[in-house]
Amino acid sequence: MIPFNKPYLTGNEIAYIEEAVKSGKISGNGHFTKKCQNFFESNYGIKKALLTTSCTDALEMAAILIDIKEGDEVIMPSYTFVSTANAFVLRGAKIIFADSRKDHPNIDETKIESLITAKTKAIVPVHYAGVACEMDAIMNIAAKHDLYVIEDAAQAVDSYYTGKNGIKKALGSIGHLAAFSFHETKNIISGEGGLLAINDDKFIDRAEIIWEKGTNRSSFFRGEVDKYGWVDIGSSFLPSEIIAAFLWAQLENLEKIQAKRKEIWNNYFNSLNDWAQKNEIELPLTPDYATNNAHMFYLVCKNLEQRTKLLAHLKENEILAVFHYISLHTSPFYLSKHQGGELPETDRFTDCLVRLPLFFELDSQKVINAIIDN
Ligand SMILES: *Cc1c(COP(=O)(O)O)cnc(C)c1O
């Protein structure tokens, strides 16, 4: 059976964990945590990076930082993972869903402005498959209406957006805040893990406090205050050094991991092109302003029936392909509180999208052959 995902170990993970354990410091915010955070700050133009135990946690920190309160509204795509919404719902926000683009599961930037009300506090673009949303348009809408932008960059490590001014920026460095994931299904992994990117200076001090359980322990360790205590709300958002050590082994090998994933992605794309055209199936689009970080290879079938057949055919050939997301606006939890709107493009991706296996050690030719023989 070819699995959908298989975590790839670069070789140094266990050695670095051993190093962390032997150093006697295995709680958070140590040597390996700083190395990982510096990597994101120096390579991706992020002002301040804080490792978290998940992307979900990083999104929850973002919701606290922008002071989401009961009744605030947050605009996001419906075609996303539940954490994008839950982080804000936990603080009392009402989620307003926007439809996906026709040509991509990303939020349709032209549908955002009409959803803004006096209660709107933030826009949360999700860079689906690591492909950038139209960030110039989104940042301009946010500036015009005085809103925050929080990028859900869970899938978007090492991917870029080029603005109309020609400047290329890493995803996660554009919004006021951004959240990355190192879950084992992502490109760079630590089992569970995440990172909060802070690009607006005004959030940096408070973010450290929320991260350290509502205390000013980080300033204390830097010698800025002579004792530390309870100064704000917060929680246990920082991961142990054991997780950070694993993550550092991955980050050191980022180029190698990315090169291999892109090779597999390109093989899929080039080999499936004719077959897809013949069967009226769409291959993934990378708009001119975006890069492809090979997080995911997906197909968009022409209807649910075609997708069901394709998944069954792959299963018969011992290949596990999957679909997702059941759009959030049709979920039992959302419908128990709100009316469902009409989001036709979101519904289409929910019914028609298929994700093919994509991992470092995959023999993609086997998957391609099974598909083309269909
Ligand atoms: C994976 C993912 C998350 C959640 O990441 P965790 O690290 O598992 O919390 C959130 N949003 C999107 C779009 C994701 O793909």
The ligand as an SDF file (V2000), in Angstrom:
LIG
                    3D

 15 15  0  0  0  0  0  0  0  0999 V2000
   -2.3730   21.8010    9.1610 C   0  0  0  0  0  0  0  0  0  0  0  0
   -3.2010   23.0330    9.1610 C   0  0  0  0  0  0  0  0  0  0  0  0
   -3.5580   23.6980   10.3520 C   0  0  0  0  0  0  0  0  0  0  0  0
   -3.3040   23.1400   11.7090 C   0  0  0  0  0  0  0  0  0  0  0  0
   -1.9710   22.9200   12.0100 O   0  0  0  0  0  0  0  0  0  0  0  0
   -1.5860   22.2030   13.3830 P   0  0  0  0  0  0  0  0  0  0  0  0
   -0.1160   22.4510   13.4790 O   0  0  0  0  0  0  0  0  0  0  0  0
   -1.9350   20.7610   13.2290 O   0  0  0  0  0  0  0  0  0  0  0  0
   -2.3280   22.8600   14.4760 O   0  0  0  0  0  0  0  0  0  0  0  0
   -4.2410   24.9040   10.2540 C   0  0  0  0  0  0  0  0  0  0  0  0
   -4.5790   25.4320    9.0610 N   0  0  0  0  0  0  0  0  0  0  0  0
   -4.2830   24.8200    7.9070 C   0  0  0  0  0  0  0  0  0  0  0  0
   -4.6660   25.4590    6.6140 C   0  0  0  0  0  0  0  0  0  0  0  0
   -3.5980   23.6000    7.9180 C   0  0  0  0  0  0  0  0  0  0  0  0
   -3.2960   22.9890    6.7600 O   0  0  0  0  0  0  0  0  0  0  0  0
  1  2  1  0
  2  3  1  0
  2 14  2  0
  3  4  1  0
  3 10  2  0
  4  5  1  0
  5  6  1  0
  6  7  2  0
  6  8  1  0
  6  9  1  0
 10 11  1  0
 11 12  2  0
 12 13  1  0
 12 14  1  0
 14 15  1  0
M  END
$$$$
